[in-house]
């Protein structure tokens, strides 16, 4: 039977149409698997994700031996602290930045640098300030007592009543806030502005909402003079181991409070203070942990953009060194203390010194390290070499505050507040036997 007898005169066109239809259907299916949103594309995507999850699960089981045991940081999500840009990367067996290790000593050359960590670029570290704000409210009182019969002079009574909602400490510990009050003239320029009067409240321990109820009296005051004044109020946290931390500040011009000069009553005011982000420069730290020897090493490398003025009057009196304290994160008690040698009159110091601490794996969740930039106070008439030779560590059990000048600090550990500091610590724990290097901001 021929083809013409089977399909008739339309046999050939019908076969052509069927072939073209099969080709069109195949093209549509192929396009469907490549086009996002199509049914075939979504099914293929789900299947590929399942295959990847299986392979990742097997890889994580193989690399389980790299993690430290009995440490609760396993549940902590390391990737949540990374930024979305290219500055937040961990690279193994990568080359270090050329500026980071140019001045490294011979002992550094023998170390295998197998891990680098560039968290946040120096110019972008200020973006970390808006992570979480703690609005602090200040309650203060003002009262003006006018002069009487040219015998009793006019008095301005300033009362610091209370604070509420202070930000927490950088590391685990209780706050001991106090308030400073400086009075200056508004007509003076910022550089020539001097303190007319200065006051300070007492420190109150173990509270983020202290109640002071302290008053300060300024006598021989005329309303015309007081209207040119500015009340500069700053709240500090007293730190027994390092420099006092500026928590928040407020500037109140008295020209906006003319009502207090017309009635001798006590006027109460509530203000929201501005958080303080005081920075004293940057320090490069390289930290590694060896689980088998239970030893943590902190490599003090170098510092940049140090703001040592006004703590130190000039460069000749700036003798920087680094003091590292190992603290109990629960009690705040000092466990160990080590420090580097000091340098004389160096604006951009480079130490390249390694400080070693014996630290058990079970202590990693509790211990915290406080890295402090200090300036050595040299006795008059004593040479630098003599001080360096006689310099020794104080007793760990001693709570006497050092006579040296504390400029800035940074804390490392599980319970610290800064995201960069947390990321550095957990990166060290999740990469044992590897050196993790990070730039930190001294506060």
N, C-alpha and C positions, 0 to 999 in steps of 0.2 A: 504494500500500500504506500503510495507516494505522499509527500507532505501536503500537496495541493488537495488530495482526496481526503485527508484527515481533518484539516482546518479550513479547507475551502480557499477561496481567493484571498481571504484576509489572514492567512496563516503567517506569512512573513512579517507584516506590521505588528501582529500580536506578539510574536517572539521578540521583536526589537523593543517593544514597550515593556515587556516583562524584564528583559535584561537591564534596561535603563532604570527601572524601578528598584531592582535589587542593588544596583550600584548607588543609587540615591539613599536608600535605607542604610547601607554600610557607611556612607559618608556622614549621615546624620548621627549615627551611633558613635562614630569616631569623634566628631565635634562635641557631642554631649559629654564624653569622658574628659575632654580638655577644657570645657567651659565651666567656670565657677557658678554655682547655683543650680546646675542641672542635676537630675537624679543620679545619673551614672557617675558624675564627678564626685558627689557627696558619698556615695557608696564606696568608691575606690579610695577616697580620702580616709574614711573611717577604718577601712581594712588596713591601710598603710600605717595609721596611728597605732592600731593594735599590735602590728608586727614590731614597731619601734619600742613600744612599752615592754614587750617581751624581751627584746634584746637589751634594753636598759636595765631591766630587772636582773638579768643574768650577769651583766657587767657589774652592777652594784654588789651582787653576792661575791663576785670574784675579788673586788677591791675592799671587802669588809675588813681585811686585816690591817688596812691603813689607819683606821679610826682608833682612838684611844678608848679603853674600856672604862665602864663605871663613871662616865661623865654625862651629865644631863644636857649638855649642849647638842646632843643628837637631834632633839626635837626642835632646835632653833633653826629658823630658815635663814641661811647665810645669804642667799640671793636677794632677799627682800631689801637689803641695805644698799645694794649696788645702784648706781645711777644708770639711766638709759643711754647715756652717751658713751663714747669710746674711752673716757677717762677711768671707768670702773671695770677693770679687767684683772683676772688672775691668770698668769701665763707661766707654765712650767718649762724649764730649760730654755728660758728666754734671756736675751741680753739686757743688762741693766742700762739705765739711762747714763749717758756719758758723763754728765755732770755729777752723778751721785757717788762715783767711786774713783775719781781721778786722783785724789789725794790719799788713797787707802794705803796703809802700811803693809809691810811684808807679811805679817801674820794673816792679813785678810786674803792674800793671794792664795794661801793654802786651803781656804775654805771653799767648798763647792756651792756656788750660788745657783740653786736649782729652783727657786721660786721668787718671783717679784710681784709686788702688789702696788699698783698705782691707783689709789682710790679716787681722790679728788684733786684736781689741779689747784695750785696755790691761789690763782686768781678767782677760783670758784668756791673756795671754802666758806665764804660768807653766805652762800645760799643755804647752808645748814642751819642758819639762825632761825628760820621760820618753820622749823619742824614742829615745835610745840611751845606755845607761849603760856606763861602763868600770869594772868592779870593780877597785879598787886595794888591794893587800895590802901591809901594813907589817910588817917584821920588826924587832923591838926586843929589847933585853936589859936585865935589871935585876939588880943585885947589891947586897946590903947587907953592909958590913963592920962588925961590932960594935966598940965601943970596947974598948981593952985597958989595964987597970991605971990608968985615969983619966989616962993620958998621951996615948994615941992616940985621938982622938975617932972616933965613928962616921961612916961615909961611905956615901952612896948613889950608886952608879954607874949612870947611864942611858946605854945605847948605842943609837944609831940605826944599824941594820945595813944595810938595803936597802929599796927600794920596787919594786913590780912592777905594770905595767898602768896607767900614768897616762893620763888622757884627753888627746887631741891639742890642739894650739893652735887658737885661733879662726881664724887665717888661716894660710896656708902658711908654714911655718918650723919650725925645730927647737926642742925644749924645752930649757930650762936649769933643772931643778927644784932647789929647796933646801927644807929642813925647818926650821921654827921650833918650839921647845919652850918653853912657858910653864907655870910651876908656880904654882897658886893654892890657897887653902884652900877646902874644900868647905863649911865652916860659914858662910862669908860669903855675904851675899846677892849676887845677880847684879850689882847696881849698885855695891855697895861692894867688889866683888871686885877685888883688886889682885894684881899679879905679885910673887911672892916671889923667883923666879929666872927668868931668860930666857936661852935659848941659841939658836944658829942654826948649821946645817951649811953647808958650802961648796956652791956650785952646780956641777953636772956637766952639761956640754953634750952635745947630740946624742944623747939617750937618753930613753926612756920607762920604763926599769927601772934606775935608778941604784943603785950600791953605794957606801955611805958608809963604814961601819965607823968611826964617830966616837963617842967616849964623853965624857960630861960628869959631873963629880964634884961632889957637894954635901957639904961637911964639916959637922961638929958637928950631926949629925942623930940624934935619938932616935926609936925606933920609934913611940912614942905620938904624936909630932908628924907623922911621915911618913904615918901612916895617915889623916890628915885632908886630905891633899893630893890634887889632881887634876892629871893631866898633860894639858895642852891642846896637841895636836900638829896642826900645819897645814902643808900642802905648797903652795908657791908656785912659779909659773913666772916666771923673771926675763925681763922684756921690756925690750929696749934702747930702744924707741921710745915706750912708753906705761907705764901703771901695771902693777905686777906682778899677775898673775892668780892668785887663790886656786883651787887645783885640788880639794883634798879636806881633810877635817879628822877629828879623832878626839879623844875625851875618855876618859881612863883613870883611874878612881879607885883609889888605892893601897889602900884598905880592902878591895878584892876580891882583893888579892894578899898576903895575910898570910903565905903560905909563904916569901916571899923574906926575911922577917925572922928565920926560924928556922934558916936554913942559909946559909953564906957562898958558896954556889956561884953560878955565872952561870945565870940562868933566861932562856930564850928564849921569846918570845911572837910569835904571828902574829895580826894583826888585819886585818879588812876595813874600810877607811876609808869615810867617808860623803862622797859627792860634794858639792861646794860650788856653790851657785847665788847668788853675790853679785851684787847689782844696785845701780846708782847713779843710777837715774832713767831718763827717756825723752827721746828727741830726735826731732824731726820733720825728715826729709830729703826733698827733692824732687830727683830726678835725671833728666836727659835726655841723649840722645846724638844729634848731628847727623852723619850719615854723609858728606854732601857736604863739609862743612868739617872733618871728622874732629876734632870737638870735643866733650868731655864737660863738662857743667856740674853742679855739686853745689850746691844751694841750702840753706844752713843757715837754718832757719826759727826754731824755738823749742824750749825745753826745759821739762820739767815734772817735779815731784817729785824734785828733785836732792838726793842724800844726800852733801853735801860734808863733813859731820862724820864721823869725826875727822881727815880729811885736812887740813881747814882748821878752825881753832879756833872762829871765830865768823863771822857774816855780814859784818862790816866788813872782814874780811881775805879775803873771797871775791870775786875779780875774774875772772869766767869769760870764756873765749874758746875757740874751736874751732880745732884744728890738724888739717889733712888731709894725709896722706902718701900718695904714690903709690909702691907697692912692686912689685918684680919678684917674682911669685908663685913662681918656681922657686928663686931665690937668696936672696930676702928683702932684697935691696939697695934702699936708698932712691933713687928716681928723681927725684921732685919733691916740693916741700913748699910749702903755702900755709896761711894762717890768717886768721881774722877779727879785727876789732878787739875789745878787751876792754871789758867793762862793770864798773862798780864797785858792789859790795855789792848785787847783784840776785839774789834767791832764785829767780825764775822768768824767766830771761833770754829775750829775743826778739832775734834778730840780723837776719834777713831779708837775708842777704848771699849773693852768688853767687860761687863759686869756679870758675874755668874751667881745664881741662886739655886740652892738645893731645894727642890720642890716636888713633893709626891703627887701622883696622879689624883689622889683623893682630895688634895688641897686646891685643885684648879678651879672648882666651883666657888670657893670661899675667898681665896687670896686676891688682893688687888695691889697694884704697883703705882706709886706716886712719883713721877719724874719732875724734879724741881730745878729750875735754873737759878743759881745763886751767884752772888758776887762776894769774893773774899775781902774782908776788911783787914788790911795789913797794918800791924802796929807801927807807929812812927819810929824811925831809926833802925828798923829791922829789914834786912835784905830779903829779896824774894826767895833765894835759895834756902835761906835759913828757915823761913816759914814753911816751905815745901817739905824740907827734911823733917821738921818737927810736927807736921800735920798728921793727925791720927784720928781714927773714928771714935766717936763718943759711945758710951755704953748704950746698949739697946734699951735697957730698963730705965735710962735717964729720960725725964720729961722736960729737962731744961731747954728752953728755946735758944737756938744758936744766935750768936751776935752778928753773923753774916747777914747780908741783905738778900731777901727773897724777891725775885722779879716776876717769874711766871711758872706755871705748872701745867701738867697734863697727866691724866689718870688712865691706866689700862686695867682691864679686868672684866668679869662677867657682869657685874652690877653697876658699871659706870654709866653716865648719862649720855655722853656724846656718841653719835652713830659711827663716826670714823674710828673712835677708840674701840667701840664694841666690835666693829668689823675687823679691825686689826687683831684683836685678841682671839676671836673665834677662827680667823684664818690661820693663826699660828697653831691652834689646837687641832684643826682639821687637816693640817699639813705638817705632821711631825717630821723632825730631822731636816726641815727646810727653813731657810732664812726668809722672813717676810719683812719687807722694808716699806715704810709709810712715812710721809710728811705729816706732822701734827702741828696744831696751833697752840701756842702757850697762852694760858688764860690766867 
